[in-house]
Amino acid sequence: AAQFEMTGLIVDALIGTGLDNLLDEQWADAVRQINDSQAPVISVDIPSGLDANTGSVQGVAVRADDTMTFIAQKQGMYVSDARAYCGEINFASLGVPEELYQQVEHSAFLLEWNKLVIDYPVRNPASSKTEHGHLLIIGGDLGMAGACRIAGEAALRAGVGLVSIATRPENVTAITSSRPELMVHGIETGDDLVPLLKRATTIAIGPGLGTRQWGVELLAKIIAVLENPELFNESNTPYQCVMDADALNIIAKNDWVIENNNVIYTPHFGEATRLLKYPSPRPDSKTDRFSMINALAQHYGGIFILKGAGTMISREHDIAICPYGNEGMSSAGMGDCLTGIIGALLAQNISLAKAADIGVCLHAKAGDLTAKEGKNGMLVSDLFPSIRCLINTAP
């Protein structure tokens, strides 16, 4: 790095967007020297060493402060490792006519909170709590009461009218004493869910569910309800469901495929690999999250949310990418919070696709707002005031 000691700015234009293998050693050495320097770095089109399609690092990559990308935005720059390498991304079309863009089929698109929040449920001044949906959250095996407690408050903060929690009887006092607005029911068997399901409009299952017999029986009951087209709730509407955490692990272990597309699945990378029977639970330079989410949606149906840096949401013909969120959100309970938010939106009669888009971006934006006070030590409960703030703030 000696040659950069007197350099005020480094412009990285070593490698273009076609890279899909590990860098040769001479190029890798140049990249390491750039990263060892103290000068600010601007990358041209893409930081050298990144795969433009997947966002994976090919051995080593330039850590840019800013990236100026041209002609078209590259999908890989917004997900996976790329989130730590691109810095601030700026786009220049270089005068390409808009008509030309319309002729090219896109593979993914970026979500924008200011456009999504316009569709957030609006309350009628004369409305009652029953008009804002009733979410049933199922989870909280022994020792895991906190997960469904977090999902429950997140749902309330996201505007749902009523939240019931079906959990182990041992958890009831702890949850109601900390958040009395939640209606908590101790249940032992799948049949105990029947009266709760009649009143609920939406189901969320997975937070703290565990993979023991108790959790397996409850999930099997929910799947049976979802697969019975003759079953409706008291509102005479078909059930919609969001599944997370151990609900996904149980599905993967038993090779279950739910014959109902009114389900949103929210795996993180490890859960996704189990659902797909991939051998490695950790990403590497060959990992393609875009292929993963497409494979998940094709095999299981419904809508998939692949959580992580640059959370992705499956679509019929493309993929939505969330550009928000930060590393401070890598802490316990963040996924439970997202499950509660999405469940709340579904209960408020938002479509599955819209609930996924709005829920993911609200969760991530709340994390960014909270991170202004510091990313280290951020707790999921710190997001609750930010969630409430965001849904009450006009774009």
KAPE-V824224 format. One record per pair of residues at least 4 apart in sequence whose ideal C-beta (glycine too) atoms are under 6 Angstrom apart, sorted by the first residue. I is the first residue (numbers start at 0). J is the second residue. D is the distance in Angstrom with one decimal. If there is no record, write none. Layout:
I & J & D
I & J & D
This chain:
0 & 32 & 4.9
0 & 35 & 4.1
0 & 36 & 5.0
3 & 36 & 3.7
3 & 38 & 5.7
6 & 38 & 4.7
8 & 38 & 6.0
8 & 39 & 5.7
9 & 33 & 5.7
9 & 38 & 4.9
9 & 40 & 4.7
10 & 41 & 5.4
11 & 40 & 5.7
11 & 42 & 4.3
11 & 47 & 5.4
11 & 61 & 4.7
12 & 43 & 4.1
13 & 47 & 4.0
14 & 18 & 5.3
14 & 47 & 3.9
16 & 44 & 5.9
16 & 45 & 5.3
16 & 51 & 4.1
18 & 57 & 5.7
19 & 50 & 5.7
21 & 57 & 5.0
21 & 58 & 4.1
22 & 26 & 4.4
22 & 27 & 4.3
22 & 48 & 5.6
22 & 57 & 5.6
22 & 58 & 5.1
27 & 58 & 5.7
27 & 59 & 5.0
30 & 47 & 5.8
30 & 48 & 5.4
30 & 59 & 5.1
30 & 61 & 5.4
33 & 61 & 5.4
34 & 62 & 5.3
39 & 64 & 4.8
40 & 63 & 4.8
40 & 64 & 5.4
41 & 65 & 5.0
42 & 46 & 4.2
42 & 61 & 5.7
42 & 63 & 3.9
42 & 66 & 4.5
44 & 68 & 5.3
44 & 69 & 5.6
45 & 49 & 5.4
45 & 51 & 5.4
45 & 73 & 6.0
46 & 60 & 5.4
46 & 61 & 4.2
46 & 63 & 4.7
46 & 84 & 4.8
46 & 85 & 6.0
47 & 61 & 4.8
48 & 56 & 6.0
48 & 57 & 5.4
48 & 59 & 5.5
48 & 60 & 2.8
48 & 61 & 5.9
49 & 60 & 4.9
49 & 81 & 5.4
49 & 84 & 5.9
50 & 55 & 4.8
50 & 57 & 6.0
50 & 75 & 5.6
51 & 73 & 4.1
51 & 75 & 4.9
52 & 75 & 5.1
53 & 75 & 5.0
53 & 287 & 4.6
54 & 75 & 3.7
54 & 78 & 4.4
54 & 79 & 3.6
54 & 80 & 5.8
54 & 81 & 3.7
55 & 79 & 5.9
55 & 80 & 5.7
55 & 284 & 4.9
55 & 286 & 5.7
56 & 60 & 4.5
56 & 80 & 4.6
57 & 284 & 5.5
60 & 84 & 5.2
62 & 84 & 5.4
63 & 85 & 6.0
63 & 86 & 4.6
64 & 86 & 4.5
65 & 86 & 4.9
65 & 87 & 4.9
66 & 85 & 4.5
66 & 86 & 6.0
66 & 88 & 5.1
67 & 89 & 5.0
68 & 90 & 5.6
69 & 91 & 5.5
69 & 93 & 5.4
70 & 93 & 6.0
72 & 90 & 5.5
74 & 106 & 5.7
74 & 107 & 4.4
75 & 81 & 5.6
76 & 81 & 4.9
76 & 85 & 5.2
77 & 309 & 4.8
77 & 320 & 5.0
77 & 322 & 5.8
78 & 288 & 5.8
78 & 309 & 3.2
79 & 288 & 5.9
81 & 85 & 5.4
82 & 308 & 4.1
82 & 309 & 5.6
95 & 99 & 5.5
106 & 317 & 5.9
107 & 317 & 5.6
107 & 318 & 4.3
107 & 320 & 5.5
108 & 319 & 6.0
109 & 320 & 5.5
109 & 322 & 5.3
110 & 319 & 5.4
110 & 321 & 5.4
110 & 356 & 5.6
110 & 360 & 5.3
112 & 116 & 5.9
112 & 360 & 4.8
112 & 364 & 5.3
113 & 394 & 3.9
115 & 356 & 5.7
115 & 357 & 4.9
115 & 360 & 5.6
116 & 394 & 5.2
119 & 390 & 5.6
120 & 347 & 4.3
122 & 126 & 5.4
126 & 130 & 4.5
128 & 160 & 3.8
128 & 161 & 5.8
129 & 160 & 6.0
131 & 159 & 5.9
131 & 160 & 3.2
131 & 347 & 5.7
132 & 159 & 4.9
132 & 160 & 5.5
132 & 200 & 5.1
132 & 346 & 2.8
132 & 347 & 4.7
133 & 161 & 4.2
133 & 198 & 5.8
133 & 199 & 5.0
133 & 200 & 5.0
134 & 154 & 5.1
134 & 159 & 5.1
134 & 162 & 5.1
134 & 201 & 5.0
134 & 342 & 4.7
134 & 343 & 5.9
134 & 346 & 4.5
135 & 163 & 4.9
135 & 195 & 5.5
135 & 199 & 3.6
135 & 202 & 5.3
136 & 147 & 5.1
136 & 150 & 5.1
136 & 151 & 5.6
136 & 164 & 4.9
136 & 203 & 4.7
137 & 165 & 4.6
137 & 204 & 4.2
137 & 217 & 5.6
138 & 146 & 5.7
138 & 147 & 4.2
138 & 205 & 5.9
138 & 206 & 4.1
138 & 207 & 4.4
138 & 208 & 4.4
139 & 143 & 5.5
139 & 144 & 4.7
139 & 147 & 4.0
139 & 166 & 3.5
139 & 167 & 5.9
139 & 170 & 5.0
139 & 207 & 4.4
140 & 207 & 6.0
140 & 209 & 3.3
140 & 213 & 5.9
140 & 214 & 5.8
141 & 167 & 5.7
143 & 207 & 3.2
144 & 148 & 5.9
144 & 170 & 3.8
144 & 173 & 5.4
144 & 174 & 5.9
146 & 206 & 3.7
146 & 207 & 3.1
146 & 335 & 4.7
147 & 164 & 5.2
147 & 166 & 5.5
147 & 206 & 4.8
147 & 207 & 5.4
148 & 174 & 4.9
149 & 332 & 4.5
149 & 335 & 4.3
149 & 336 & 5.6
149 & 379 & 5.7
150 & 206 & 4.6
150 & 335 & 4.5
150 & 338 & 5.0
150 & 339 & 3.6
151 & 162 & 4.9
151 & 164 & 5.4
151 & 181 & 4.5
152 & 178 & 5.5
153 & 336 & 4.3
153 & 339 & 3.2
153 & 340 & 5.2
154 & 159 & 4.8
154 & 162 & 5.0
154 & 339 & 3.9
154 & 342 & 5.5
154 & 343 & 4.0
155 & 162 & 5.8
155 & 180 & 6.0
156 & 383 & 5.0
156 & 386 & 4.5
156 & 387 & 5.2
157 & 340 & 4.5
157 & 343 & 3.8
159 & 343 & 3.8
159 & 346 & 4.9
162 & 181 & 5.4
163 & 182 & 4.6
163 & 195 & 5.6
164 & 181 & 5.6
164 & 183 & 4.7
165 & 184 & 5.4
165 & 186 & 4.9
165 & 192 & 5.9
165 & 195 & 5.7
166 & 170 & 4.5
168 & 185 & 2.9
170 & 174 & 5.7
171 & 183 & 4.8
171 & 185 & 4.9
172 & 176 & 5.9
174 & 183 & 4.8
175 & 179 & 5.6
175 & 183 & 5.1
186 & 191 & 3.7
187 & 191 & 5.9
189 & 216 & 4.7
189 & 217 & 5.6
189 & 220 & 3.2
192 & 196 & 5.5
192 & 220 & 5.5
197 & 233 & 5.5
200 & 232 & 5.8
200 & 234 & 5.4
200 & 346 & 5.1
201 & 239 & 5.3
201 & 342 & 5.5
201 & 345 & 4.5
201 & 346 & 4.0
202 & 238 & 5.9
202 & 240 & 4.3
203 & 241 & 4.8
203 & 338 & 5.3
203 & 342 & 3.7
204 & 221 & 5.5
204 & 242 & 5.8
204 & 246 & 4.9
205 & 242 & 5.4
205 & 243 & 3.7
205 & 244 & 4.0
205 & 245 & 5.7
205 & 246 & 3.5
206 & 244 & 5.6
206 & 335 & 4.2
206 & 338 & 5.8
208 & 214 & 4.1
208 & 245 & 4.1
208 & 246 & 5.7
209 & 214 & 4.3
209 & 245 & 5.5
210 & 214 & 5.9
210 & 245 & 5.3
210 & 248 & 5.6
210 & 249 & 5.7
214 & 245 & 5.8
215 & 249 & 5.6
218 & 246 & 5.4
218 & 249 & 5.3
222 & 257 & 5.5
224 & 230 & 5.5
225 & 238 & 6.0
225 & 257 & 5.8
225 & 259 & 4.3
226 & 258 & 4.9
226 & 259 & 5.8
231 & 235 & 5.2
239 & 261 & 4.6
239 & 345 & 4.7
240 & 262 & 4.9
241 & 263 & 4.5
241 & 338 & 5.6
241 & 341 & 4.8
241 & 342 & 5.0
242 & 246 & 4.3
242 & 264 & 5.2
243 & 265 & 4.6
243 & 334 & 5.8
243 & 338 & 4.3
247 & 266 & 5.2
247 & 270 & 4.6
250 & 255 & 4.7
251 & 273 & 4.1
251 & 274 & 4.7
256 & 299 & 5.8
257 & 262 & 5.9
260 & 300 & 4.8
260 & 301 & 5.1
262 & 301 & 4.0
263 & 302 & 4.8
263 & 341 & 5.9
263 & 351 & 5.9
263 & 355 & 5.6
264 & 301 & 5.9
264 & 303 & 5.1
265 & 304 & 4.5
266 & 270 & 3.6
266 & 271 & 4.3
267 & 306 & 4.5
268 & 307 & 5.7
269 & 280 & 4.8
271 & 291 & 5.7
271 & 305 & 5.9
272 & 277 & 3.9
272 & 280 & 5.1
275 & 294 & 5.8
282 & 286 & 3.8
288 & 305 & 6.0
292 & 303 & 5.4
292 & 305 & 4.6
292 & 311 & 5.2
292 & 313 & 5.1
295 & 299 & 5.9
295 & 303 & 4.6
296 & 303 & 5.0
296 & 313 & 4.0
302 & 313 & 5.7
302 & 351 & 5.4
302 & 355 & 5.3
303 & 313 & 4.3
304 & 312 & 5.3
304 & 355 & 5.8
305 & 311 & 4.6
306 & 310 & 5.2
309 & 320 & 5.6
310 & 321 & 4.4
310 & 359 & 5.3
311 & 318 & 5.3
311 & 320 & 5.7
312 & 319 & 4.2
312 & 355 & 4.9
314 & 318 & 5.9
319 & 356 & 6.0
321 & 359 & 4.9
321 & 360 & 5.5
321 & 363 & 5.3
323 & 363 & 3.6
323 & 364 & 5.0
323 & 367 & 5.5
324 & 328 & 5.7
324 & 363 & 3.6
324 & 366 & 5.4
325 & 366 & 5.8
325 & 367 & 5.8
325 & 370 & 5.0
325 & 374 & 5.9
327 & 370 & 4.8
327 & 374 & 3.1
327 & 377 & 4.0
328 & 333 & 5.0
328 & 366 & 4.3
332 & 379 & 3.8
333 & 379 & 5.3
336 & 379 & 5.1
337 & 362 & 4.6
340 & 358 & 4.6
340 & 361 & 5.9
340 & 362 & 5.6
341 & 354 & 5.4
341 & 358 & 3.8
344 & 349 & 4.4
344 & 354 & 3.9
344 & 357 & 5.9
344 & 358 & 5.4
345 & 354 & 4.9
349 & 353 & 4.9
349 & 354 & 4.4
353 & 357 & 5.9
354 & 358 & 5.5
357 & 361 & 5.8
360 & 364 & 5.8
361 & 389 & 6.0
364 & 389 & 5.7
365 & 382 & 4.4
365 & 385 & 3.9
365 & 386 & 4.7
365 & 389 & 6.0
368 & 385 & 4.2
369 & 377 & 6.0
369 & 381 & 4.9
369 & 382 & 5.4
369 & 385 & 4.9
370 & 374 & 4.8
377 & 381 & 5.5
382 & 386 & 5.8
